[in-house]
Amino acid sequence: MYTYIRSFIILFFFASTFSACKKFLTIENPSTISQDAVFTSVSNTNSAVIGVYAMLIGDNGYGNRISCLFPQSADDFKTSGDYSPDDRRGISTYGASAGNSDLPNPFNQLFKGIERANVCIKYIPLSPLYTGGSASEQAQMKKMYGEALTLRAQFYFEALRNWGDLPAQLVPAADLTDMYLARTDKDSIYLQLLDDLAVAEELVPWRTASPDQNLRLTKAAVKGIRARIALAAGGYSLRTNPHVMARRDDYKKFYQIAYDECADIMAHPEQHALNPVYENIFKTLHSATRTDDAHELIFEIGAYGGNASTDSKLGYYNGLKHHTSSRFGGGGGGINALPVYFYEFDSIGDCRRDVTINIFEIDANSQKIGVAAGALTDGKYRRSWTSITGTSQNLAINWPILRFSDILLMYAEADNELNEAPSAKAQDALLQVQKRAYVGHLDRLPAMPVDKQGFFDAIVHERLLEFGGEGIRKYDLIRWNLLATKITETRDKLRQFMNGEGRYANVPLYLYAKAAAYNLANSVDETQTLDLYGGPASQVLFEPGLGTSTAPGGYSVKNWRMAVNEDYLTGARKGYAIYFEPNKKELLPIPTDALNANYKLVQNQGY
C-alpha cells in the first residue's frame, strides 16, 4: 500500500497530452524540476495540482471501476453476467473476495491521489508566493491549495464509503515516522475533511471568477462536496465495534452543515441552476459542444487521451449496447437496469426514464431494436453520442461528480430532518426537480408531502429517479440504513414482476420487436418510435399482449416478464444481490495486496 508513496513524482506526461477539446489547461513540463523548486512557480505548482487531478480518471478511477463497478448493486442497476468472487460480478452481488482483481488498483490509486494531495497541501502554503507574491500569484496559489484540500477529501470520501475505517495519512509519506498505519475511525477522518473543506471554500472562486470551469473545482463544487460528505458523516455506516449499522448521536450538526452549504449555492443562481432539458446534461459529458448553459454540472471529471490512464471506458463498458459492426463501433451493455426500475417512473410524464434506461440496442445495421427485460442498459452514456467510431474503447466521456439537482435535493433532505417537517423552501427545491422531469405533463406531478416521514420517502424515491446510473444510489441507501430493506423490497418486486402480480399484472410476458431507424433523436422520441408489435412502448409495455413465445411475422420475440425467473432472483450465479448480508456487506473487502503491504491493517468483518 505504501511502496509507491515514498517520493512525489509530478505527472510529467500530463503536460503534453491534455486534450484541448476537453478544455484542460496547457501546462509546462516539470519533469526535470526538483521538488524544492516546484512550489516557487505558479506554473509548476499548477502542474503538481494537475497531477493530483490525474488520479481521478482512468480505468482504476472514475473512468471505469470506481464509477461503474463499485456502485453496484442497488434498486436500480446491477452488473451484467454471472457471479465470480474474483471480478466485477462479485462486487455487484456482494460476494467479492479479498483477492478480487477489480479492487486493488482503485484502492491504490485513491491513496496515490491522497499522497499527491498531501505534498501539495504541505508545500503550497510554504511557498514564498503564497503570502509574498503579487495579488494574482497569491490568489492562484490559494486557489490551488483549496483544490488540493478538496481533492484529498474526495479521494478519502470515496475510500471511506467503500472500505470503512482506513489509515489517516494526512502528511506526505516522507514525513511519516511509521509507514505502517493502523485504521482510524472514519468519524475522525470525516471531521478533518469537513474542516479542510471549510478552509478550501474560502480560497476557491465561484465559477464566474474561475478560469477553469467544470473540470476544475470551483466554490460551488467545494461546498457541494462538503455537503455530501456531511450527510455521509451524519448518516448511517457500518461500524467497526460493534459491527452494526449506526450513526452518531450528534448527527444533526452534520445535516446543518449540508443545509448551510446547499443554501449558499442556491443563493447564487447566476452560478448554477437546473438545465431545462434533462437529457442535455448527459450529452454535454460526451462532447466539447456543451449543452448546459445553466451549468447544472458543477463538477465533472475530464476524460481524454485515448488510453487507460487518462481516458474513460464510459459508453464502452457500460451504456447503450452497440453492435461491433454498427457505424458507431461496438460497446455498452456491462451494466443492466433491473426490470422493475423501469416501472418506478411515471409511465407518461417522467422524461427521465427514457434517458436513464435503454430498452433497445443498436444492431449491426446501425438500427435500433427492442431488447429483453434482462438486457436493459444505463442510458446516460452512449457511444453514439460521441464522435469516436471504430474499435476504440476510450470514448472521452466525462464522469459527473456533482449536479445542481443534487444540491436541491440535499437541501430539501437536510431541511426536513432539521425542522422535523419540510419547509416551503424545501418543498420548492423538490418541486423544481420534479417539474423539470415532468415538463409537458405537470398535471401528473406527484402530491407534495407535508409531514417528515412522507417527505423523506419522497426524497428517497426522487433520488432514485433523478440519479440512476450516476453512482449515487447504493451510497444513499447505506447512509439512510435502507440498503438491506431496499434489496429485500426489490427482490419482492422482481418476484411480482415474474408472476405478473400487483402493479405488474398487465405487464407482458413477451415483446415482439423489429429493427427501426435510429435517428439520434431525444430519448423519449427514440423510445416511442421503436417498432414493437401492438403499438408504441407507452402502450405495449403496460398491457398483457399476445402472451406467446411465437412472434408475429417479421418480428422477433423478446422475453419481458419471462426474462425474470427464479435463477434471476436467487440463483448462486445470477441471483440479484444474492450474497448481501446486513451489517457485513455494506463495505468491500480490503484488498489482499494492501493487507500484505501493511501488517497493521485488519480485514473488514465478513471477509
TIKE-226809 format. One record per residue: x negated, y, z of N, C-alpha, C in turn. Coordinates in steps of 0.2 Angstrom, whole numbers, plus 5000, padded with zeros to 4 digits. Example, Ala and Ser with C-alpha at 12.3 -4.5 7.8 and 13.67 -1.06 7.14 Angstrom:
<pts>
493449725039493849785039493449845039
493649895035493249955036493650005039
</pts>
This chain:
<pts>
499649945000500050005000499650065000
499050065003498650125004498050125000
497950074996497250074992497250134987
497850154985497750204979497750274982
497850284988497950354991497350384995
496750354994496150374997495850434994
496050444988495750504984496350534980
496250594979496850634975496550644968
496950614963496750624956497350664952
497150714950497650754946497850724940
498450724938498650684931498350724925
497750694923497450734918497750724911
498150674910498450664903499150704903
499350734908499950764908499850834904
499250854904499150924901499350924894
499250874890499250874883499850834880
500250794885500750754882501450784884
501550834888502250864889502550884882
503150864881503550874875503850944875
503650984870503951054870504651054870
504951004866505651004866506050994872
505650964877505950954884505851004888
505551064886505451124890504951114896
504451074895503951074901503451134899
503051144904502551204904501951174900
501651214896500951194894500451214899
500051164901499551174906498851164904
498351184908497651174906497451104909
496951074906496751014908496251024913
496450994919496051004925495550944927
495550894922495150834924494450834926
494150894924493450904926493350954932
493850974935493851024940493850984947
493451004952493450974958494050994962
494150954967494750964971494751034975
494151054977494051114981494251174976
494151164970494251224965494951224963
495351164963495951164960496451214963
496451224970496951274973496751344973
496151364970495951434969496251464963
496551424959496851444952497551434952
497951474950498751464949498851414944
498451414938498551364933498351294935
497851284939497651224941498051194947
498351244951498751224956499451194953
499651234947500251214944500151144941
499551124938499351064936499451004941
499151024947499250974953499950964955
500351014955501051004956501450964951
501250974945501550934939501350864940
500750854943500550784945501050754950
501350794954501750764959502450754955
502650794951503250784947503250724943
502650704941502550654937502750584940
502750584946502950524950503650504950
504050554948504750544947504950504942
504650504936504850474930504450404928
504650374923504350314920504750254922
504450194920504850134922504950124929
504450144933504550124940504850184944
505050234941505350294944506050294942
506350354941507050364939507050354931
506550334928506650314921506950244920
506950204925507250144925507450114931
506950084935507050044941507450084946
507150134948507550174954508250194952
508250214946508950244943509450194942
509150134938509650084936509750024940
509150004943509249944947509449944954
509049994957509249994965509950014967
510250054963510950074965511450014964
511349964961511749904960511749864966
512349834968513049844965513449884971
513949914968514449944972515149924970
515649974970516349954967516449984961
515849994957515950024950515549984945
514949974946514449934941514049884945
513849834940513349784943512849774937
512349744939511849724933512049664929
511949664923512149604919511749544920
511949484918511549424919511649384925
511349334925511349284931510849294936
511049274942510649284948509949254948
509449294950508749264952508549304957
508249274963508049324968507449364966
507149344961506449374959506449434954
507049454952507149504947507749554948
507849594944508349644944509049614947
509249554944509849524946509949514953
509349494956509349484964509549544968
509249604965509449664968510149674968
510449664962511149684961511649634965
511449574966511849534970511749524978
511249574980511049574987510649514989
510349484984509949424986509249424984
508949484984508249494982507749464987
507249434984506749414989506149464990
505749454995505249504996504749504990
504649444986504249444980504549464974
505149494974505549514968505049564964
505049544958504549584954504749654952
505349674953505549744952505549794958
505249764964505149804970504449844971
503949804970503349834972503049894969
503149904962502949954958503350024960
503950024960504350084963504150104970
504050054974503850064981503150104981
502750074977502050104977502050174974
502550184968502550254965502850304970
503350284974503550334978503050354983
502650314986502150334990501550364987
501450354980500950394977501150464976
501850474975502150544975502050574981
502150544987502150574993501350594995
500950554993500250564994500050634989
500250634983500050694979500350754982
501050744984501350804988500950824994
500750774998500350795004499750835003
499350814997498750854996498950924994
499450934990499751004988499951044994
500351004999500551035005500051065009
499451025010498951045014498551105011
498351095004497951145001498251214999
498851204996499151274994499151324999
499351315005499351375010498651395012
498151355010497451365012497151405006
497451415001497151444995497051524996
496551554994496551624995497051664991
497351634986497851664983498551664986
498651624991499251614995499451674998
498951705002499051765005498651825003
498151814999497751864997497751884989
498151844986498151854978498651914977
498751924970499151984968499851954970
500352004970501051984971501351934967
501151934961501351874956501051814958
500351814960500051754962500351724968
500451764973500751744979501451714978
501851744974502451714973502451644969
501951644965501951574961501651524966
501151544970500851494975501451464980
501751514982502351494987502851454984
503051474978503551434974503251364973
502651354972502351284971502351244977
502151284983502151254989502851224991
503351264990504051244991504251184987
504051184980504151124976503851064979
503251064981502851014984503250984990
503451024995503851005000504450974998
504850994993505450964991505350904988
504850894984504650834980504550774985
504150794990503950744996504650724999
505050775000505750755003506150704999
506150724992506450674988506150604988
505550604987505150534987505350494994
505250534999505450495006506150475006
506550525004507350505005507450445001
507150444995507350384991507050314994
506450324997506150265000506550245007
506750295010507150285017507850255015
508150275010508850245009508850175006
508250155003508150095001507850045006
507350065010507050015014507050035021
507350085023507450105030506850135033
506750115040506150145043505450135039
505050185039504450175035503850215038
503250205037502750245039502850315038
502750355043502750435041502050455040
501950455033501250485031501350555029
501250605033501350675031500750715030
500150685030499550715028499150675023
498750705019498350665014497950605018
497950555014497650495016496950505019
496550555016495850565018495850595025
496450615028496450645035496750595040
496950535038497150485042496650455046
496750455053496250415057496350345057
496950325055497050255055497450245048
497250205044497550195037498150145038
498250115043498750065044499250095049
499750125046500350155050500950105051
501150105057501750075058502350105056
502950075056503550105054503750155059
504050215056504350265060505050275060
505450285065506150285064506350335059
506750325055506950365049507250435052
507550435058507850495060507350545061
506750525063506250575064505950605058
505950555053505650575046506250625043
506850605044507350655041507350725044
507250725051507150795054506550835051
506050795050505450835047505650855039
505950815036506150835029506650895029
507050895033507550945033507251015035
506751005040506351065042505951095036
505651045033505251065027505651095021
506251075020506651105015506951165017
507051185024507251245026506651295024
506051275025505551325023505451325015
505551275011505551275004506051315001
506651315003507151355000507051435001
506651455005506451525006505951545001
505551494998505051504993505151494986
505651454985505851434978506351484975
506351514970506851564967507451534965
507951574964508551554961508451534953
508851504950508751484943508651544939
509051594940508951654935508251694936
507951684942507251714943506751664942
506851604939506351554938506151544931
505551534930505351524923505451454921
505551404926505551334924506251304926
506751314922507451294924507551224923
507951194926508251124925507751064927
507151074924506651014925506151034931
506151094933505851114939506351134944
506151124951506551144956506751214957
507351234958507551304960507851304966
508051364969508351364976508951324977
509351324972509951284972509851204973
509351184969509151114969508851104976
508451144979508151134986508751124991
509151174990509751174995510151114994
510351094988510751034987510450974989
509750964988509450904991509450904998
509350965001509350975009510050955011
510650975008511250955010511350875009
511150845004511150775003510850735008
510250755010509850725015510150735022
510450795023510850805029511350755030
511750745025512350695025512050625026
511550605023511250545025511050535032
510650585034510450585041511050585046
511550615044512150615049512650565048
512450525043512950465041512650405044
513050345042512850285045512250255041
511850215044511250175041511150115045
510750075042510650005046510050025051
510150015057509650025062509249965063
508649985066508149935067508249895074
508449935079508649905085509149935089
509749905089509949845087510049845079
510149785076510249785069510949785067
511149855067511849865066511949935062
512449935058512650005055512850055060
512550105061512750155066512450225064
512750275067512550345066512450385072
512050435072511850475078512450505081
512450515088512950545091513050615089
512550655088512550725086512650735078
512950685075512950685068513250745065
513650785068514050845065513550895064
512950905068512550955066512250945059
512150885057511950875050512450895045
513150885047513650905042513650975042
513451015047513451085047512951105042
512351075042511851095038512051085030
512351035029512651015022513151075020
513551085025514151135024513851205022
513351225026513051295025512651295018
512251245017511851245011512351245004
512851205005513351204999513751264998
513951295004514251355004513851415001
513151415002512751464999512651454992
512651394989512651384982513251404979
513851384982514451404979514551484979
514251514984514251594984513851624978
513551584974513151614969513351584962
513951594960514251564954513851584948
513451634948513051654942512451604941
512351564946511851524946512051454943
512551424946512851364944513551354945
513951324940514651314940514751254937
515451234936515651174933515551184925
515351134922515351134915516051114913
516451164909517151144907517251084904
516751054900516850994897516350934900
516750894903516350844907515850804903
516050784897515550744893514950784891
514950844890514350884888513850884893
513950874900513450864905512950814902
513250754900512850704899512450704892
512850734888512550744881511950784882
511950834886511350884887510750844889
510850784893510250744895509950714890
510250714884509950674878509550714873
509550774874509350814868509050884871
508650914867508450984868508951034867
509451014863510051054862510551054868
510551104873510951094879511651124878
512051084881512751104880513051114887
512651144891512851154898512651224900
513051274897512951344898513051364906
513551324909513751334916513151314921
512651274918512151254922512351204928
512851164926513051114931512551074933
512051054928511451014930510951054934
510951044940510551084945509851064944
509750994944509050964944509150904940
508650894935508650834931507950814930
507750754929507050734929506950724921
506450754919506250754912505950694910
506150674904505850614901505550624894
504950604893504650624886504050574885
503750584879503150554878503150484875
503750444875503750384872503350324875
503250324881502850274885503150264891
502950204895503250184901503050224907
502550274906502350314912502750374912
502950404907503150474907503850484904
504150424901504750424897505250384901
505850374899506350334902506650284897
506950234900507250174896508050184897
508250244899508950254899509250254892
509750224891510050214885509750154881
509250134883508950074880509050014885
508950014891509049964896509849964897
510050024899510750024901511150064896
511850084897512150124892512550084887
512850114882513250084877512750034873
513049984872512649924868512649944861
512049944858511949954851511649884848
511949864842511549804839510949824836
510449784836509749804834509749824827
510249794823510249814816510649874814
510949904819511349974818510850024816
511150074813510750134811510350174816
510650154822510350194828509750154831
509750094830509250044833509650014839
509349964842509649924847509549954854
509949924859509849944866510549944870
510449954876511049954880511249894883
511749894888512049834890511749804896
511249834899510949804905511349814912
511849864911512249874917513049864915
513449824918514149814917514549854922
515149884919515649904924516049854926
516249854932516749804935517449814931
517749764929518449774925518949824929
518949814936519449844940519249914941
518549934940518450004940518750044934
518850014929519150044923519850074925
520250034929520950044931520950094937
520350114940520450164945520550234943
520450244937520550314934521250314931
521550374932522250384929522250364922
522750324920522750294913522750344907
523050404909523150454903522750524905
522750544911522550614912521750624913
521450564916520750574918520250564912
519950614910519450614904518850574906
518650574912518050544914517950474913
518550434913518550364912518150344905
518350374900518050354893517350384892
517150434896516450454896516050404900
516350384906515950344911515950264909
516450244906516450174904516550164897
516150124893516250104886516650034886
517150034883517549974881517449944874
516849974871516649954865515949954864
515649924859514949924857514849934850
514249944848514149964841513849904838
514149884832513949824829513349834824
513249774820512649784815512749824810
513449844808513549894803513649964806
513449974812513550044815514250064816
514750014816515450024818515550004825
516050034828516250014835516749964835
516749914840517249864841517349854848
517949834850518049824857517749764860
517649764867517249704870517649674875
517449624878517749584883517649624890
518149614894518149654901517449644904
517149584903516549574907515949604904
516049644898515449674894515549744894
515949774898516049854898515349884901
515149934898514549964900514550034902
514050064905514050134908513950184902
514450224901514450264895514050334895
513750354901513450414901512750414898
512550364895511850354892511950314886
511850344880511950314874511450334869
511150274866510650284861510850334855
511450324853511750354848511850434849
511750454855511750524857511050554856
510550514855509950544854509750544846
509150574844508950574838508450524836
508350474841507750424841508050364838
507850334832508050274829507550224829
507650164826507150114826507050074832
506450054833506350004839506150034845
506050094846505850124852506250104858
505950094863506350084870506350144874
505950194872505950254876506350314872
506850334875507350374871507350454874
506850464878506850534881507450564884
507850514887508450534890508350554898
508450614900508350634907508850604912
508650604918509050574923509350634928
509950634929510250684933510150674940
509850714944509750704951510350744955
510550804953510950844956511450884952
512050884953512550924949512950964953
513251024950513651064954514251034957
514550984953515150954956514950914963
514350894963514150864970514150914975
513950974974513951024979514651034981
515151044977515851054978516050994983
515950934981516250884985515850864991
515250884992514850884998515150935003
515250995000515551045004516251025007
516651005002517350985005517350925010
516850875009516750825014516550855021
516050895021515750925027516350965030
516651005027517151055029517651005033
517950955030518450915033518250885039
517550855039517350825045517250875051
516950935049516850985055517451015058
517951025053518651055056519151005057
519050945057519550895058520150895054
520050925048520550935043520250975038
520550975031520251015026520451085026
520051135026520251205025520451215018
520751275017521051285010520451285005
519851315007519251315003519051245001
519051195006518851135005519351094999
519951115000520451084996520351114989
520151174988520051204982519451174979
518951164983518251134980518451064977
518851024980519050964977519450974971
519951024971520351034966520051054959
519451094960519051114955518851054951
518551004954518350944951518850904948
519450904951519950864948520250904942
520350964942520651004936520150994930
519550994931519050984925519250914923
519350864927519450794925520050784921
520550824923521250814921521450874916
520950904913521150954908521650934903
522150974902522650954897523150914900
523050884906523550844909523650864917
523650924918523650944925524250924929
524850904925525450884928525350814932
524750784930524550714933524050714939
523950774941523450784946523750744953
523250714956523550684962523750734968
524150714972524350754978523750774982
523750834985523150854989523350844996
522950794999523050785007522850845011
523250845017523150895021522850875028
522850805029522550785035521850755034
521450745040520750725039520650665036
521050605038520950545035521150545028
521650575026521950575019521450605015
521150665017520750705013520050665012
519850635018519250595017519350535012
519850505012520050455007520050475000
520250534999520250574993519550584990
519150604995518450624993518050554991
518250504995517950434994518150414987
518750424985518950404978518750454973
518750514974518550564969517750554967
517350544972516650524971516550464967
516950414968516950354964517050374956
517550414955517750434948517250484945
516950524949516550584946515850564945
515550514949514850504948514650434946
515150394943515050324941514450324936
513950284937513350274933512850324935
512850364940512350414942511950394948
511950324950511550304955511750334962
512350354963512550384969513050334974
513450294970514050264974513750224980
513350174979513150124984512850164990
512550214989512250254995512750294998
513250324995513850354998514150305002
514350245000514650195004514250175010
513650165009513250155015513250205020
513250265019513250325024513950335027
514450305023515050305026515250245030
514750195030514850125033515450095029
515550105023516050075019515850015014
515150005014514949955009515249895009
515249865015515549795016516249795015
516649845017517349855016517549855008
517149895005517249904998517149844993
516549814995516449744992516949694993
517249694999517749645000518449664996
518549734997519149754993519049744985
518449754983518349754976518449674974
518149634978518249564976518949544976
519349564981520049554981520449584975
520249644972520549674966520349634960
519749604960519549564954519949504954
520049474960520549414960521249424958
521449484960522149504957522149514950
521549544948521549554940521549494937
521149444939521049374936521749344936
522149354941522849314942523349364939
523249424937523749464934524349484940
524049504945524449514951524449594953
524949614956524949684959524949734953
524449784954524349834949524149804942
523949744942523649714936524149664932
524749674935525249624932525449624925
525349694922525449704915524849704911
524249684914523649694910523549624906
523349634900523249574895522749524897
522849464895522349414896521849424890
522049444884521549444879521649514875
521149534872521249594867521049564860
521249594855521149574848520849634845
520249634843519849694841519549684833
519549734830519249744823518749804823
518249794819517749854819518149914816
517949974818518150034816517550084815
517750134812517150184811516950214818
516350224819516050254824515850324822
516250374825516250444822515850494826
515550464832515250504837515650564839
516250554840516750604842516750604850
517150644853517150644860517450574862
517250554868517350484871518050474871
518550514873519250504873519450484866
519350524861519550504855519250444852
518550434854518250374851518550314854
518750314860519150254863519850244860
520150304859520850294857520850274849
520350284846520350264839520050194838
519950154843519750084842520250054838
520150004834520649964831520749904835
521249904839521549854844522249834841
522349764841522949744839523549764844
524049794841524549814846524649884847
524049924845524149994846523450024849
523450084852522850114855522750084861
522150104864521950074870522350094876
522650154876523050184881523750144881
523850104876524450064876524249984878
523749964874523649894874523349874880
522949914884522649894890523149894896
523749914895524249914900524849874899
524849834894525449784893525149714892
525649664893525349594893525049574886
525349594880525049574874525249504872
524949474867525149414865525049354870
524449364873524349304878524049244876
523749244869523549184866522749194864
522349144864521649144863521549144855
522149144851522149144844522249214842
521749244838521849314836522249314830
522649374829522949384823522449394817
522649384811522249384805521849454805
521149444804520749504803520449524810
520649504815520449524822520049464825
519649484830519349434834519549444841
519549384845519849384851519349404856
519549444861519049474867519449454873
519049414878519349404884519449464888
520049474891520149534895520249514902
520849494904520849464911520549394911
520449364906520149294905519449304906
519149364906518449374907518249364915
518749364919518549364926518849294928
518349254931518549184933518249174940
518349114943518049104950517349114950
516949094945516249094944516049174945
516449214941516349284942516349314949
516849284953516949304959516549274965
516349214964516049184970515449134968
515349134961514849084959514149104961
513749054963513049064965512649104961
512749104954512349134949512649204946
513349204946513649254943514149294948
514149274954514649304958514449374960
515049414960514949484962514649494969
514149534970513849544976513849484981
513749424978513849364982513449354988
512849384988512349374994512349434999
512849474998512849535003513049505010
512749535015512849515022512849585026
513349605029513449665033512849665038
512649725039512049735045511449695043
511349685037510749655034510549675027
510949675023510849685016510949755013
511049805018511149875016510449895014
509949865016509249885014508949825010
508449845006508049805002507449775006
507149715004506649685007505949735006
505549735011504949765010504549725005
504249755000503849704995503249664999
503149604997502649565000501949604999
501849634993501149664992501049714998
501649754999501549805004501449785011
501749725013501649695019500949665020
500649635014499949615014499449665015
499649725012499149785012499149825019
499649815023499749845029499949805035
499549775039499749725044500249755049
500349815050500749845054501549855052
501549845045502249845043502649775045
503249785046503649725048504249725043
504449665041504949655036505649665039
506049695034506749705036507149645038
507549655043507949595045508349565040
508349495040508749455035508349435028
507649455028507249435023506649395025
</pts>
